[in-house]
Amino acid sequence: MDDGGLDVVIVSFRSRELLRICLEALRAHPPSGPMKVVVVDNASGDGTVEMVEEQFTEVDLVASRENLGFAAATNLGAARGSSPYLLALNPDTAVTAGALDKVRAVLEDHPEVAVVGPRLLRPDLTLDHAARRSFPTPTSALGHFTGIGRRAESGRLAAYRAPEVESGPVDAVNGAFMLMRRDAFEAAGGFDEGYWMYMEDLDLSYRLRQRGLLSWYEPSATVMHVKGGTVGGPRPARLNWHFHRGMGRFYRRHYAPQRSTAMNLLVYAGIALKLAASLAQSFARRSLARRRHRRPAMAASEGGSPTTSGGG
């Protein structure tokens, strides 16, 4: 294995404690060669910048005055390095021992591969189904979002999560951890900044595939992933909007020109209906969470608590 350097870019937004764990894991489990870590903070205003400045002086910190979104912030961070390998890493991840060397070895051994992703494990040690993916089709998207495909072991409804791939080439890996060849990343123009957040990882893998370059799933490398940890609960309306807007953009750019007008209208209508359902579900969940949060406070104010009442 050569000593080709690694640039790690982490985009943070109001994820201070998760970012702390992420940076501590990188410090504890570095690659065998040189590593530069860049944190681009998207105007968190929650003490993230101060925490990084005080506790991780080795990190190249960019404190943005506005929320640039994931794609633009990652491109900004990538431009601050020059190493041959580039890792886009989410702050809700934690690398484990040897993981960085194992994924880098894939790029060193397979010149046709441009992107590598590891096995992503949730806190309960179950596999994050999005660690390996196929490019979406209307059928696989239907299976994925209705939940039918997540329960199926194979078939077109299950195709989105590429269940048949144990290791090796896949259409795409998860944007929570994307190790890439810098030259391939730059030749493709980096992440498409037309995606503010969500789907930019799938889009990049698709464009790289058009250039004849592969993505690879490497399960021998393990990375912990608090899926959705940076969102902190049900996806808020703004992120719901950008998620579904990203779906529409991906379809419009890569699939719509080869499909009939009727099919395109059907897909766009399906995305709009899913957005409406997701917004309603998110609103209901957040309303329920607020009610549950208020109940203990109301009970305490009405009846007092054993430690604050009944004393003279």
Residue pairs with C-beta under 8 A, 6 or more apart in sequence:
1 32
1 101
1 104
1 105
1 108
2 33
2 108
3 32
3 33
3 34
4 33
4 83
4 84
4 85
4 104
4 108
5 33
5 34
5 35
5 36
5 83
5 84
5 85
6 31
6 33
6 34
6 35
6 36
6 83
6 85
6 86
6 87
6 100
6 104
7 35
7 36
7 38
7 78
7 80
7 81
7 82
7 83
7 85
7 86
7 87
7 182
8 26
8 35
8 36
8 37
8 38
8 87
8 89
9 38
9 40
9 74
9 77
9 78
9 81
9 86
9 87
9 88
9 89
10 19
10 22
10 23
10 37
10 38
10 39
10 40
10 77
10 89
10 90
10 91
11 39
11 40
11 41
11 42
11 70
11 73
11 74
11 77
11 90
11 91
12 19
12 39
12 40
12 41
12 42
12 44
12 48
12 91
12 230
13 41
13 42
13 43
13 44
13 67
13 230
14 44
14 45
14 46
14 48
14 230
14 232
15 44
15 48
15 91
15 92
15 229
15 230
16 44
16 46
16 47
16 48
16 51
18 91
18 92
18 226
18 229
18 230
19 39
19 48
19 51
19 52
19 91
20 51
20 55
21 94
22 89
22 90
22 91
22 92
22 93
22 94
23 37
23 39
23 52
23 55
23 56
23 59
24 94
25 93
25 94
25 95
25 96
25 224
26 35
26 37
26 95
27 56
27 58
29 95
29 96
29 97
29 98
29 99
29 100
30 100
31 100
31 101
31 104
32 101
34 83
35 100
36 60
36 81
36 83
37 56
37 58
37 59
37 60
38 59
38 60
38 61
38 62
38 77
38 78
38 80
38 81
39 52
39 56
39 59
39 60
39 61
39 62
39 77
40 62
40 64
40 68
40 73
40 74
40 76
40 77
41 48
41 49
41 52
41 61
41 62
41 63
41 64
42 64
42 66
42 67
42 68
42 69
42 73
43 63
43 64
43 65
43 66
43 67
49 61
49 63
52 59
52 61
53 61
60 80
62 76
62 77
62 80
64 73
64 76
68 76
69 193
69 195
69 196
69 197
69 242
70 175
70 191
70 195
70 196
70 197
70 198
70 200
71 190
71 191
71 192
71 193
71 194
71 195
71 196
71 197
71 200
72 191
72 193
72 196
74 88
74 190
74 191
75 190
75 191
75 193
78 86
78 88
78 182
78 185
78 190
81 182
82 182
83 182
84 181
84 182
84 183
85 104
85 107
85 179
85 180
85 181
85 182
86 179
86 180
86 181
86 182
86 185
87 100
87 177
87 178
87 179
87 180
88 175
88 177
88 178
88 180
88 191
88 201
89 176
89 177
90 175
90 176
90 177
90 225
90 230
91 229
91 230
92 176
92 225
92 226
92 227
92 228
92 229
92 230
93 120
93 176
93 177
93 223
93 224
93 225
93 226
94 223
94 224
95 223
95 224
96 221
96 222
96 223
96 224
98 221
99 118
99 221
99 222
99 223
100 179
100 221
102 118
102 218
102 220
102 221
103 116
103 117
103 118
103 179
103 218
103 221
104 116
104 179
106 113
106 116
106 216
106 218
107 113
107 114
107 116
107 179
107 181
110 214
110 216
112 212
112 213
112 214
113 169
113 213
113 214
113 215
113 216
114 180
114 181
114 184
114 185
114 208
114 213
114 214
114 215
115 172
115 173
115 178
115 179
115 180
115 184
115 204
115 205
115 208
115 213
115 214
115 215
115 216
116 173
116 178
116 179
116 180
116 215
116 216
116 217
116 218
117 131
117 132
117 170
117 173
117 174
117 177
117 178
117 179
117 215
117 216
117 217
117 218
118 131
118 177
118 218
118 219
118 221
118 222
118 223
119 127
119 131
119 217
119 218
119 219
119 220
119 221
119 222
119 223
120 127
120 128
120 130
120 131
120 174
120 176
120 177
120 223
120 224
120 225
120 227
121 127
121 128
121 222
121 223
121 224
121 225
122 128
122 224
122 225
122 226
122 227
123 224
123 226
128 174
128 176
128 225
128 227
129 150
129 161
130 161
130 174
130 227
131 173
131 174
131 217
132 161
132 162
132 165
132 170
132 172
132 173
132 217
133 160
133 161
133 162
133 170
133 171
133 172
133 173
133 174
133 202
134 140
134 159
134 160
134 161
134 162
134 170
134 171
134 172
135 171
135 172
135 202
135 205
135 206
135 209
136 144
136 160
136 202
136 250
137 156
137 159
138 263
138 266
138 267
138 270
139 156
139 157
139 159
140 149
140 156
140 157
140 158
140 159
140 160
141 160
141 247
142 148
142 149
142 157
142 270
143 149
143 150
143 152
143 156
143 157
143 158
143 159
143 160
144 150
144 160
144 161
145 274
148 157
149 155
149 157
149 158
149 159
149 160
149 161
150 158
150 161
152 158
152 163
153 163
154 163
154 164
162 170
162 171
162 217
165 217
166 219
167 217
167 218
167 219
167 220
168 216
168 217
169 214
169 215
169 216
169 217
170 215
170 216
170 217
171 205
171 206
171 209
171 215
172 201
172 202
172 205
172 206
172 215
173 201
173 205
173 215
173 216
173 217
174 201
174 225
175 200
175 201
175 202
176 223
176 225
176 227
177 223
177 225
178 201
178 204
184 208
184 211
184 213
185 204
187 211
188 204
188 207
188 208
188 211
189 207
190 204
191 200
191 201
191 203
191 204
192 200
192 203
192 204
192 207
194 249
195 203
195 242
195 246
195 249
196 242
196 245
196 246
197 239
197 242
197 243
197 246
198 239
198 242
198 243
198 246
198 247
199 243
199 246
199 247
199 249
199 250
200 246
202 250
203 249
203 250
203 253
203 254
205 215
206 250
206 254
208 214
208 215
209 215
228 235
231 239
233 285
233 286
233 289
234 281
234 282
234 285
234 286
234 289
235 243
235 278
235 282
236 282
236 286
237 279
237 282
237 283
240 275
240 278
240 279
240 282
241 275
243 278
244 271
244 272
244 274
244 275
244 278
247 271
248 268
248 271
251 264
251 267
251 268
251 271
255 267
256 264
256 267
259 267
303 309
304 310
